[in-house]
Each structure stands twice: as structure tokens, then as C-alpha cells.
Amino acid sequence: MAKTPEGKVKDAVKDILKKHGAYYTMPVASGYGNVGVPDILACYRGRFIAIECKAGRGKPTALQLSNLNSIALAGGVALIINETNLVALADAITGINKEIG
């Protein structure tokens, strides 16, 4: 089965996380979970990273933005990644490496 454009973004994000040895999981959206949780939750060198993946002109919903904002306010790294800004994830990892040393 062919990947959706968003699926390709998710694969690229997972590749970056794997390359750096980060732990990640992709919460399953269901009627029993929290709605609006980011697509990928990761931990890298003790830092929490939440990633909402979009493709093309896709925009996060208000609920997704609210969750990302709450994560950022709690001290986590909250990112919206699409095929044009994958470097933002690499930059966040570089920033964590510089912060930790």
C-alpha cells in the first residue's frame, strides 16, 4: 500500500529520531485516548519532544495546537513538522545536544 504524504513525513521524522538514538512512540488515536495528542512523542537525552506531522498545506487543529502549547509550557519541545521543515527537528536535537553538552 502506498504511503500517504503525511505518512512519508512521519517516516522521515522517525528516521531522524532513530539516527540520534531517541526513544519514540506513536499514540494510537481511539475513542479511549486523549484527542489532539501529537503524532509522535519522543524522549531524547532526557528531553520530551512532541511532534505533530502534517503534509502539504495541512494545518494542525485548534485542539492539536492547544496540546502542543501545553507541552511547551510544561518545558517540552513541541514541533509541527512537514516535508519542508524537517530540519527543525534536527535543529531541536542539535539544541538539546548543546544544552546538555
N, C-alpha and C positions, 0 to 999 in steps of 0.2 A: 504494500500500500504506500502510495506517495505521501511524503510529509507535507503538512500544511506550512505556509510561510512562518507562522508562529512556532510551529514545531521545529523548524530549522533554526530559529533564534534560540529556542530552548536548548537544542543540541549544541549550538556554539557556546552558550553560557556554561553548560555542563563541561564542555571540553576545556574551557578556561579554568574552571574550578578544579577539575581533575589535574590539570597541568601543574597547579600550585599546591596540590595535596589538601584541598579544602574538603571538609565534610559537607554534603548537601542532601536534601530530601525535597521531594515534590509532594506537598499535601494533596490528598485526593479530595476533590470537591464533591460533597454529597449533602443530603438533607440533614445529616447529623453533625457536620463540621461548621466552623465559622465561615461565613460568607465574606468574600473580599480579601481572603488571605493571599499574599503574594504567591506566584507560581513556584518559586524556588526559595527555600530557606537554607542558608549555609552558615557554617562556622569556619573561620579562618584565623588561626593563631589567637584563638580566644575572643574573636570579634564576631558579632552577629551580623549577617548580611541578608537582607530580604530583596528579592529581585522579581519585579513584575515584567513579564516578557510581552512585547507587542510586535506586530509586523506592519510594515507599510505605514499607513496613516492611522493605525489603531491607537486609541486613547484609553487610558485607564478610566474606570467608572469612579463616581464620587466615593463609593464605599472602598474601592481599592486605594484611592488617594488618601482617604481617612486612615486606613490601616498603615500605609507607608509613613504617613505623618506621625502616627502614634509610635511606630518603631523608631523613627528618627528622634523623636522627643525622649524616648527611653534610652538613647545612646547608641542605637544600632545604625548600620549603614543601610539606607533604603534607596533602591535604584529602579528606574524604569528603563529597560533596555530593549532596543530594536536592532535591526540589521545595520543601521547607520551609526550606532554609538556603542558598539561592543567594547570599544577602547575605554569607556567609562568604568567598566568592571575591572579591567586591567589596571587602570589608574587608581581605583579604590584599593586594590590589592597592594599596589606599589606604596600607596599612602599608609596602609597598615604596616607594611614592612619597615618603612621609615620611622613610623611612630614607635614601634617595638624595638627596632634596632637589630 
